[in-house]
């Protein structure tokens, strides 16, 4: 690269202090980083990024800056400044000085990309490829809605969540040979829906958060995959609903069972139980089942309540129909 006025490149006066130089560099590096530009703008961005990096390398080093201020174009004893081909390699110490300590570089790229990054100092900036950063994939948060009855029956439930995965075209590197990957435009990740099969836990409850390790977004090559934090939401259905912390179960009872008393089977959060229906029960009657509801966060169990709904069975035998007809006849008002 031929001589250039480094102060002009960074938009600074010659009196700028170290903090101003660092601030200007961070702003311009973020603006011109190649990963933030696509297609035809990529080459121009790479060129500007090199200029900015070169200017910062000189002005951030007190000894080099002093020579530059004194000798100008001939600050390297009359020779043009020629950095290595491609993107310039910076040491870890240079990065920490530029970005404010051990976490500064990570903070810079978190601001740029919304993720945690760390520089691959072994590879640095090589040839015409973009800088490669190894980072842990982002954690993903999602909610899964289940009908309470489905949750109580257990088993598995399949669902999809939007996710970012390593680009299949470039393997997550962001580059194909010496060019930006056209599939992911250099980012290294693509968006897709990920299919997940979840085994419903036995102690399911509304608001239960499950950590599914390795089911979050993919990291860069060599980076760890993030996790999926899945919150279970239980929705009311025709049989079950949540009333505060209590589980309410609507149980259909035949008229003769309600009148004469008897037993019915119901499924609670604790399993299948047999419930005694008192004689003379009416629709809307509530029977308490202590500790048969969903578990709370502290491990204790809430109560369940069975709400009686008096109704005829869906299927009646011929004998039952005959008896109902006799009952109807017996209750007719005499003329």
C-alpha angles and dihedrals in degrees: 000000000000124000118293134175102258093196090057091047091057094037093241138136119238089252093061114131127222093268092053091048092051093047093049092048094050091051095049095040089055091047096049103032105134093229089066094058132067140211114325093013092057098083094047090049092051091051093050091045090055092049092050092046092049092050092049093048090059101038095044092056109077093208095048091043091053091053091046093050091049103042103023111191090009095050090123091054095276098313125120114250107250116180120195118284115280126003116357120253116230125193123237089253091055091050093049091049091049098045104035111264138324095322097038097093091048090050090050094054092041086058090047101043106014092242140091112263136177126193122248096230093181092060098029113165106335127189114308094331121110120253110278119222125191113212141157113258116253121264114246126218122202142157127231118201117210131180107242091238091054090049092051092049090055122195123119132320125198122211141155131235128188110252144171115235135179111282108259092210097059102017091244096301095111092228138082108205103311097338136082110265108257093208098058097016091234098308095106095223137081132198122246141144113264118212114221130185111208125194105218108236118240093236095051119163139165110280095017109154118212124194111215104193118222095008096104128086121319119254126224117278106303092013123120120253115246125240133252115234105200122191116202116220118193116212127201117251136181093287106028138042138163118243105186104306094334126098113227117203122196108214122188112221126190114241093244092051090050092049100041100029127240146149133287134185120236133174115234133177087268094052139265113340136176116236126199114227110209120231115268095023118167134201111284095030112145124216118193121222107191116221093359096113130087122304117260125225090264091056097253119125125241121220129264125217126203113213111201120227112189111215142135118267114263091244124040127191121231089253091054091049091051092050092049090052090051090049091051091049093048092052096049113121111248114247 
